[in-house]
Amino acid sequence: MNLALSENKISLFLFFSLLPSFFYAGNNLLSVSISSILLSIFFLTDKDHLNLKFNNLYKFFLFFLAYLIFQIVPLPLDIIEIISPKLFQLNQVLDLNYFSPLSLNPYLSFKYLLVFFISFCIFLYVPTLVENKQTLHRFVITIISIGLIQTVFGLLIYSSGVTQIGVYQKNFYLNSNTGFFINRNNFAFFLVIIFNLLIFYLNFYQHHVMKKVTQNKFYNLIFSDFIILRVILFIIVLGIILTKSRIGNLALLGSLVTIFLYEWRYKKKITFLIKTILIIFILDIFILSFLFGSEQLVDRYLASSFEGEQTRLSVFLFGLYQFMDFSWFGYGMGNFETIFRLNYLDYQHFYDHVHNDYIEYLGELGVMGTVILGILIFFYCSSVFQLIKLKKLSSEVQCLLLATTVAILIHSCFDFALHMPANIILVSLTYSLGLCALKKDRFKAH
């Protein structure tokens, strides 16, 4: 089996390998397993496209994967007593006398191991697959297409009131757009990242195509691909608004403001992108919100208060207390649900996540895992800054990375979007562009 025939075939294989992970936000172990198996085949059969330029980054990524494996491997209770006394006490209560993993539920942790393995493959392959403007065009359009499909499907379900189509069944958030996801906040975050990619591509498209288009007659501009991209942007923004997610819409505004400020600081004049952002504010956000009704979203913002959010804040505190109990090695990726059930067997409100990614990752990974993840992020940032210093990373990509980071910083304070496999994979795809040093070539629009 030869998978290294052409960049087109490799890109298609990568796309179809990742596609299962976007159904139901990748929460199904089977979907991420399929993606992992396909990518493993890719990994073993096409070593020509491995990117080994960022050795320290990949070494610590492998170290992080090894740590996740360490969390699910059964250890003697004598060792557990030393490195995780609280877990040892739980094992005594459960009458486990021989071995126990650090993870409270290895099944859940194994799913995240597969998800981060997929992310590792993305960072390993994308920098070599996306090596010029033409391959960047295909890569970004493919990701945007996934977001568009999700949005259109979600809007159809939302507008029709149908709750089941084939194997898909919607049981929660019936009055909100959730796409193939379950949780509206997680889907809103997904669409905000797609929105950032679309803004990036519009800017990229304008720089490399629009100058040629605008030299022709007016009707060529009207019927150009730019109009199609603008319609897609309109649909994505509508999809975000109809999720009726407070934090999702706030992350969207944060991204828009970031892009606006970055473009103004970088160009110091009114550019095409700045005009586009202003049009999005006026036409897409305000007018769409008015036409399609934003009363529920406004009511949710107005209803927000310290008293109303006390329960969520108490869950934040509970997450911090659990981190202190499992401080060094954590209680396993994806296991907040397990620790919550163990402590609140008769609790009337069930929480399977902290609703704060930072606290949840801290508790699941512990100090050791968090340090490894922090070093991994440090080496990624160092690699990006090195490309910027060498002037090999375009300003459009820099703006994309910054807007995505702002969206994460805002959203992760009050939600758990980065615990959804589909979002982890999408963020990995986006950040992998920060490692792509594009060759100078002429872009041909199709």
Legacy VTK file of the C-alpha trace (Angstrom):
# vtk DataFile Version 3.0
C-alpha trace
ASCII
DATASET POLYDATA
POINTS 446 float
0.000 0.000 0.000
1.646 3.203 -1.144
0.200 6.316 0.445
2.942 8.635 -0.727
1.826 8.975 -4.338
0.934 12.657 -4.231
0.234 15.508 -1.847
-3.414 15.520 -2.969
-3.917 11.888 -2.011
-2.093 12.380 1.287
-4.294 15.384 2.112
-7.443 13.418 1.275
-6.294 10.477 3.389
-5.551 12.808 6.309
-8.983 14.426 5.904
-10.909 11.136 5.887
-8.799 9.829 8.759
-9.852 12.766 10.939
-13.493 12.914 9.802
-14.866 10.287 12.275
-13.517 12.343 15.192
-15.829 15.241 14.370
-19.058 13.240 14.793
-20.661 13.776 18.232
-17.599 15.949 19.008
-15.476 12.787 19.012
-16.884 11.718 22.376
-17.306 8.169 21.119
-14.247 5.972 21.704
-14.934 4.134 18.442
-14.672 7.307 16.345
-11.305 8.404 17.767
-10.084 4.788 17.559
-10.858 4.696 13.834
-8.997 7.967 13.300
-6.039 6.724 15.368
-5.798 3.443 13.440
-5.938 5.198 10.063
-3.303 7.715 11.136
-1.119 4.889 12.469
-1.255 3.271 9.025
-0.345 6.638 7.546
2.505 6.987 10.056
3.975 3.578 9.248
3.649 3.687 5.460
4.545 7.267 4.540
7.666 8.264 6.417
8.767 10.561 3.585
6.418 13.284 4.839
7.552 13.253 8.436
8.578 16.666 9.735
11.581 16.423 12.053
12.610 20.092 12.122
11.259 20.747 15.615
12.977 17.992 17.586
12.426 19.368 21.103
8.729 19.926 20.431
8.216 16.365 19.218
10.327 14.880 22.000
8.180 16.506 24.670
5.006 15.608 22.786
6.118 11.966 22.951
7.021 12.500 26.606
3.488 13.825 27.212
1.967 10.782 25.477
4.195 8.540 27.596
2.886 10.302 30.711
-0.715 9.619 29.645
0.214 5.949 29.188
1.844 5.982 32.637
-1.470 7.158 34.131
-3.372 4.117 32.834
-0.767 1.414 33.531
-1.535 -0.594 36.733
1.051 0.039 39.456
1.717 -1.853 42.706
-0.220 -0.385 45.624
3.053 0.165 47.499
4.057 2.689 44.825
0.541 4.199 44.728
0.742 4.787 48.495
3.893 6.874 47.984
3.008 8.912 44.907
-0.767 9.284 45.413
-1.892 8.762 49.040
-5.480 9.836 48.307
-5.789 7.250 45.537
-4.351 4.638 47.897
-7.101 5.449 50.422
-9.751 5.036 47.722
-8.269 1.678 46.752
-8.429 0.577 50.385
-12.117 1.489 50.492
-12.712 -0.419 47.227
-10.715 -3.348 48.644
-8.133 -3.421 45.821
-5.141 -5.304 47.167
-2.586 -5.607 44.357
-2.436 -3.145 41.477
-4.098 0.102 40.484
-3.564 2.724 37.740
-3.241 6.397 38.616
-6.293 7.061 36.474
-9.590 6.490 38.276
-11.114 5.267 35.006
-8.480 4.071 32.488
-11.156 3.668 29.797
-11.799 7.432 29.761
-8.090 8.237 29.917
-7.363 5.895 26.999
-9.729 7.909 24.794
-7.727 11.074 25.491
-4.486 9.216 24.830
-5.796 8.436 21.343
-6.924 12.033 20.843
-3.510 13.446 21.739
-1.862 10.821 19.537
-3.963 12.211 16.667
-2.757 15.708 17.602
0.839 14.469 17.568
0.366 13.073 14.053
-1.119 16.393 12.932
1.884 18.361 14.207
4.185 15.776 12.651
2.694 15.797 9.145
0.979 19.128 8.475
4.212 21.224 8.324
5.424 19.069 5.409
2.040 18.745 3.694
1.401 22.504 3.822
4.582 23.793 2.230
3.273 26.362 -0.268
0.277 28.619 -0.869
-1.484 26.033 -3.009
-1.405 23.305 -0.358
-2.329 25.870 2.311
-5.382 26.750 0.206
-6.510 23.103 0.079
-5.798 22.495 3.755
-7.738 25.490 5.099
-10.678 25.060 2.713
-10.981 21.420 3.800
-11.222 22.381 7.472
-13.684 25.182 6.725
-15.816 22.687 4.770
-16.091 20.490 7.868
-17.274 23.493 9.870
-19.759 24.489 7.153
-21.252 20.987 7.032
-21.634 20.987 10.825
-23.246 24.442 10.780
-25.709 23.751 7.966
-26.735 20.467 9.585
-27.205 22.172 12.952
-29.244 25.024 11.436
-31.493 22.542 9.606
-32.115 20.598 12.817
-32.701 23.829 14.735
-35.121 25.352 12.209
-37.063 22.150 11.478
-37.466 21.020 15.082
-36.487 17.454 14.083
-34.562 15.678 16.856
-33.454 12.540 15.022
-31.949 11.882 11.590
-30.601 8.375 11.027
-28.193 7.468 13.833
-28.076 11.066 15.034
-30.418 11.968 17.882
-30.567 15.306 19.667
-31.580 15.011 23.328
-30.227 18.245 24.791
-30.330 21.970 23.961
-33.310 21.496 21.665
-33.716 25.279 21.274
-30.087 25.874 20.279
-27.838 25.071 17.342
-25.424 22.282 18.303
-24.398 20.805 14.935
-23.217 17.213 15.444
-22.158 18.159 18.977
-24.117 17.603 22.185
-23.213 20.771 24.104
-23.914 24.204 22.570
-20.941 25.877 24.285
-18.531 23.309 22.876
-20.013 23.728 19.410
-19.847 27.527 19.686
-16.112 27.246 20.413
-15.687 24.907 17.425
-17.358 27.464 15.153
-15.313 30.364 16.559
-12.125 28.535 15.504
-13.673 27.853 12.075
-14.574 31.556 11.931
-10.941 32.511 12.655
-9.764 30.180 9.885
-12.271 31.712 7.491
-11.154 35.261 8.323
-7.571 34.104 7.834
-8.425 32.647 4.444
-10.385 35.735 3.362
-7.334 37.837 4.183
-5.046 35.389 2.410
-7.406 35.233 -0.583
-7.575 39.000 -0.816
-3.778 39.335 -0.863
-3.194 36.699 -3.544
-6.342 36.717 -5.692
-8.528 39.791 -5.201
-5.991 42.184 -6.723
-6.282 40.288 -9.997
-10.052 40.020 -9.775
-10.683 43.703 -9.116
-8.818 44.612 -12.282
-11.665 43.063 -14.283
-15.234 44.208 -14.708
-17.585 44.597 -11.766
-19.569 41.445 -12.530
-16.391 39.379 -12.219
-16.125 40.558 -8.607
-19.820 39.799 -7.928
-19.528 36.234 -9.187
-16.053 35.543 -7.867
-15.153 33.025 -5.184
-14.896 35.916 -2.725
-18.698 36.197 -2.639
-18.975 32.478 -1.884
-16.531 32.840 0.995
-18.491 35.815 2.295
-21.730 33.765 2.277
-19.990 30.956 4.175
-18.807 33.498 6.748
-22.393 34.738 7.082
-23.614 31.169 7.744
-20.879 30.469 10.318
-21.677 33.658 12.267
-25.390 32.778 12.206
-24.479 29.321 13.510
-22.539 30.832 16.425
-25.340 33.259 17.316
-27.965 30.490 17.303
-25.956 28.344 19.686
-27.122 30.987 22.201
-23.906 30.385 24.100
-22.808 33.319 26.260
-19.159 32.355 26.421
-19.112 31.283 22.757
-20.386 34.646 21.541
-17.965 36.408 23.909
-15.082 34.381 22.423
-16.264 35.422 18.944
-16.156 39.099 19.931
-12.742 38.584 21.522
-11.407 37.071 18.295
-12.854 39.890 16.193
-11.356 42.597 18.406
-7.988 40.803 18.394
-7.932 40.537 14.595
-8.959 44.197 14.267
-6.262 45.437 16.662
-3.572 43.217 15.149
-4.350 44.372 11.616
-4.419 48.030 12.658
-1.104 47.719 14.521
0.528 45.798 11.658
-0.739 47.899 8.712
-1.527 51.232 10.432
-4.278 52.010 7.912
-7.823 50.998 6.962
-7.298 47.714 5.114
-9.582 45.219 3.418
-9.538 43.076 6.573
-10.488 45.971 8.863
-13.390 46.842 6.569
-14.459 43.185 6.625
-14.389 43.109 10.440
-16.519 46.258 10.648
-19.022 44.784 8.172
-19.182 41.601 10.261
-19.891 43.638 13.400
-22.670 45.631 11.740
-24.218 43.238 9.235
-23.551 39.756 10.535
-23.616 40.119 14.313
-26.036 42.950 15.099
-28.478 42.548 12.215
-28.508 38.740 12.372
-28.985 38.867 16.135
-31.933 41.241 15.668
-33.546 39.267 12.823
-33.195 35.815 14.314
-33.862 36.818 17.892
-31.203 37.130 20.539
-33.621 37.538 23.447
-32.605 34.243 25.058
-28.917 35.088 24.819
-29.449 38.596 26.218
-31.636 37.200 29.002
-28.908 34.714 29.906
-26.327 37.509 30.112
-28.646 39.669 32.238
-29.459 36.728 34.501
-25.768 36.149 35.178
-24.900 37.087 38.729
-22.694 35.908 41.521
-25.669 34.235 43.179
-26.754 32.606 39.930
-23.245 31.311 39.253
-22.569 30.140 42.806
-23.053 26.494 41.894
-20.524 26.718 39.081
-18.045 28.533 41.330
-18.477 25.801 43.934
-17.555 23.258 41.237
-14.427 25.326 40.487
-13.484 25.112 44.163
-14.239 21.393 44.232
-11.928 20.929 41.231
-9.137 22.802 43.014
-9.608 20.714 46.176
-9.351 17.530 44.101
-6.163 18.825 42.516
-4.690 19.240 46.004
-5.728 15.682 46.884
-4.143 14.264 43.703
-1.556 16.997 43.347
1.489 15.267 41.866
0.164 12.815 39.287
-3.507 13.734 38.967
-6.535 11.464 38.775
-6.381 10.743 35.030
-7.460 12.533 31.859
-11.235 12.705 31.469
-11.905 11.618 35.053
-13.527 14.646 36.676
-16.862 12.879 36.182
-15.539 9.885 38.115
-14.174 11.938 41.008
-17.419 13.918 41.192
-19.507 10.747 41.407
-17.279 9.350 44.147
-17.773 12.470 46.262
-21.414 13.296 45.511
-23.342 10.067 45.091
-26.683 11.770 45.852
-25.948 15.224 44.388
-29.000 16.630 42.597
-26.946 18.429 39.919
-24.399 16.251 38.158
-21.211 17.752 36.682
-19.070 15.717 34.322
-16.685 18.672 33.810
-15.387 21.569 35.921
-16.523 24.160 33.322
-12.984 25.512 33.478
-10.391 23.793 31.285
-7.442 25.096 33.311
-8.657 23.683 36.633
-9.755 20.434 35.019
-6.452 19.802 33.221
-4.576 20.681 36.395
-6.507 18.089 38.407
-6.377 15.395 35.726
-2.675 15.725 34.953
-1.329 16.805 38.322
1.802 18.911 38.734
4.012 16.491 36.793
1.728 16.289 33.747
1.040 20.018 33.781
4.778 20.781 33.796
5.324 18.463 30.815
2.415 20.079 28.966
3.775 23.534 29.853
7.228 22.670 28.451
5.544 21.299 25.313
3.695 24.604 24.844
6.940 26.504 25.494
8.770 24.629 22.720
5.854 25.178 20.348
5.954 28.938 21.024
9.741 28.935 20.599
9.379 27.225 17.207
6.769 29.772 16.091
8.864 32.742 17.247
11.875 31.302 15.433
9.915 31.200 12.155
8.704 34.758 12.776
12.286 35.894 13.416
13.383 34.287 10.138
10.383 35.947 8.388
9.049 32.564 7.295
5.645 32.914 8.962
3.173 35.238 7.258
1.354 37.981 9.139
-1.959 36.257 8.272
-0.907 33.088 10.095
0.367 35.105 13.067
-2.986 36.859 13.310
-4.800 33.495 13.120
-2.707 32.041 15.958
-3.247 35.117 18.126
-7.032 35.205 17.546
-7.300 31.470 18.283
-5.299 31.882 21.496
-7.560 34.723 22.668
-10.648 32.599 21.946
-9.173 29.749 24.021
-8.176 32.040 26.899
-11.723 33.441 27.083
-13.698 30.268 26.497
-11.681 27.936 28.713
-12.292 30.124 31.777
-15.957 29.111 31.891
-16.282 25.953 29.826
-14.646 22.660 28.907
-14.382 22.944 25.103
-10.788 21.656 25.176
-12.037 18.395 26.651
-13.981 17.641 23.464
-11.861 15.496 21.091
-13.168 17.336 18.005
-12.101 20.683 19.456
-8.672 19.388 20.502
-8.122 18.104 16.953
-9.368 21.346 15.364
-7.112 23.455 17.604
-4.182 21.159 16.715
-4.899 21.611 13.001
-5.005 25.387 13.475
-1.838 25.630 15.566
0.026 23.284 13.231
-0.085 26.105 10.654
2.266 27.984 12.970
4.974 25.450 12.059
4.511 25.788 8.292
7.267 27.733 6.550
5.650 28.395 3.168
7.719 28.489 0.022
7.303 31.515 -2.211
5.171 30.581 -5.185
2.346 31.938 -7.259
-1.100 31.066 -5.951
-3.608 29.769 -8.509
-7.259 30.077 -7.524
-9.573 27.348 -8.715
LINES 1 447
446 0 1 2 3 4 5 6 7 8 9 10 11 12 13 14 15 16 17 18 19 20 21 22 23 24 25 26 27 28 29 30 31 32 33 34 35 36 37 38 39 40 41 42 43 44 45 46 47 48 49 50 51 52 53 54 55 56 57 58 59 60 61 62 63 64 65 66 67 68 69 70 71 72 73 74 75 76 77 78 79 80 81 82 83 84 85 86 87 88 89 90 91 92 93 94 95 96 97 98 99 100 101 102 103 104 105 106 107 108 109 110 111 112 113 114 115 116 117 118 119 120 121 122 123 124 125 126 127 128 129 130 131 132 133 134 135 136 137 138 139 140 141 142 143 144 145 146 147 148 149 150 151 152 153 154 155 156 157 158 159 160 161 162 163 164 165 166 167 168 169 170 171 172 173 174 175 176 177 178 179 180 181 182 183 184 185 186 187 188 189 190 191 192 193 194 195 196 197 198 199 200 201 202 203 204 205 206 207 208 209 210 211 212 213 214 215 216 217 218 219 220 221 222 223 224 225 226 227 228 229 230 231 232 233 234 235 236 237 238 239 240 241 242 243 244 245 246 247 248 249 250 251 252 253 254 255 256 257 258 259 260 261 262 263 264 265 266 267 268 269 270 271 272 273 274 275 276 277 278 279 280 281 282 283 284 285 286 287 288 289 290 291 292 293 294 295 296 297 298 299 300 301 302 303 304 305 306 307 308 309 310 311 312 313 314 315 316 317 318 319 320 321 322 323 324 325 326 327 328 329 330 331 332 333 334 335 336 337 338 339 340 341 342 343 344 345 346 347 348 349 350 351 352 353 354 355 356 357 358 359 360 361 362 363 364 365 366 367 368 369 370 371 372 373 374 375 376 377 378 379 380 381 382 383 384 385 386 387 388 389 390 391 392 393 394 395 396 397 398 399 400 401 402 403 404 405 406 407 408 409 410 411 412 413 414 415 416 417 418 419 420 421 422 423 424 425 426 427 428 429 430 431 432 433 434 435 436 437 438 439 440 441 442 443 444 445
